[in-house]
Amino acid sequence: MDYFSAVVTEQKENAAALKKLMRQAFEGGELREKLLLSHRDWAGPDEGLYAFNNDRGLRQWHGKVKKALGIESASALTRETLQAK
């Protein structure tokens, strides 16, 4: 997050560049969630650990990017959503 914060600080004067950067970060986070869910049968990736972080508010860079962009969608990876599947 420190690197990301530094890049955002550099881009604050250029609103279009900042929005593009935030959009790319959002899309990266969405892709990460999608990849974890699409490979639930693999031994390595663990959507439960990602959900643990989301449920406890740890490493919330994706949530912060969503908030900055005004995106009101909940994470697909929480204990509640994983138990519903």
Long-range contacts (C-beta under 8 A, 24 or more apart in sequence): 1-59, 1-61, 4-61, 19-69, 22-65, 22-68, 22-69, 23-69, 25-61, 25-62, 25-65, 26-62, 26-65, 26-66, 26-69, 26-71, 29-61, 29-62, 29-65, 29-66, 30-62, 32-62, 33-62, 33-75, 33-76, 33-77, 34-76, 36-77, 37-76, 37-77, 47-77, 47-82, 48-82, 50-77, 51-75, 51-77, 51-78, 51-79, 51-81, 51-82, 52-79, 54-78, 55-79
